[in-house]
Structures are given as structure tokens and as C-alpha cells.
Amino acid sequence: MLQRLVGSVILLCLTLAWGPHSLSAQAPAPHGELRIVDSNRYNFITIVHNVFEHLIEIDKDGQLVPGLATSWQWLNDRTLEVKLRQGVKFHNGEVFDAEIVKLNWDENLRLRQPFTSGAFMNFKPGSRLEIIDPQTVRFIFPEPDGGVLVKLNGLHIGNRQFHAEVGWGEKHW
């Protein structure tokens, strides 16, 4: 019995050490750039919702919960005020604030993104954003829109470096 156990351990060690990549060898560092081979539109949704942050998220129970926003309040049927999370930084050290929300908002409105779920996810023409202070933005809509909070879940927040180097919108990625 002991011989079989010792023989099995030796065989296992030889198997693991065989070839150019033994247990002690380090795997090469990844390099290059991400290329999406499968252009199925649902892959795009998975990527952007796992790479970008959003003001409002949807939890496992389908409830709207704070993301980069800490709270929101309707001031009237066309005006939504959103408080932004403090102390958030992007991977490059850039601070998240109202100015970056406005940059992403403006690009989203400019491009009228072709959402997979349909154009109804776009904000109505005449919608605008006002910066109240570095941690507060106010969205003003031309008419009441019961879908605004879900639409804000689709507003991907990228930093200035992303906008400068990659550009915004599905056609750039």
C-alpha cells in the first residue's frame, strides 16, 4: 500500500513538472488589447455593465439602488436632483464629480445611443443637466418621464482619459 502511495505521489510530481510550464514557472504577463470577436449585441451589454459604473444600479431583486449616486429626489415632475458619491476615483486617479457626470451626459445626448432595448432609453430632446455643486447634479426634462431612473442606469460613466483616448459610443469600441 505504501509503495502505491509513494508511486502515485512521484507520478503526480513528474506530471506537474513535465513541459515548459511547471508549478514554479510564472505565466507570461498578458499584453495587447482586448478584441471582441463575437459581436452579438448582448455581449456589449455584459461588457459595459461590468466595466463602467452607473449613477443608479439594479440589484439582484430588480430594485433601483444607489451606485455612483448616493440618493435622488424629484423636485417636481420634470426635475430630478441627484447627490453624487464622494471619495470615488477612477483607475487613473481622476476624481469622480459633477463635471464628469456632465461630460458623460453631454456625450450620451449628442450621440443618441442605439440602445439594444430600443430608442425609448434615450433622454428626450431638450433634456439637460445643471451642476449645482461638485457633488450634486440636477436633471431637467422637457416633460414628465417615468423611465428616467432606469435610463440613468444605462448612462455609463467614463473618465476624461477614456473620452480622450477611446472616444464615446459603441461605434468607437
C-alpha positions, 0 to 999 in steps of 0.5 A: 500500500505504501509503495502505491502511495509513494508511486502515485505521489512521484507520478503526480510530481513528474506530471506537474513538472513535465513541459515548459510550464511547471508549478514554479514557472510564472505565466507570461504577463498578458499584453495587447488589447482586448478584441471582441470577436463575437459581436452579438449585441448582448455581449456589449451589454455584459461588457459595459455593465461590468466595466463602467459604473452607473449613477443608479444600479439594479440589484439582484431583486430588480430594485433601483439602488444607489451606485455612483449616486448616493440618493435622488429626489424629484423636485417636481415632475420634470426635475430630478436632483441627484447627490453624487458619491464622494471619495470615488476615483477612477483607475487613473486617479481622476476624481469622480464629480459633477463635471464628469457626470456632465461630460458623460451626459453631454456625450450620451445626448449628442450621440443618441445611443442605439440602445439594444432595448430600443430608442425609448432609453434615450433622454428626450430632446431638450433634456439637460443637466445643471451642476449645482455643486461638485457633488450634486447634479440636477436633471431637467426634462422637457416633460414628465418621464417615468423611465428616467431612473432606469435610463440613468442606469444605462448612462455609463460613466467614463473618465476624461482619459477614456473620452480622450483616448477611446472616444464615446459610443459603441461605434468607437469600441 
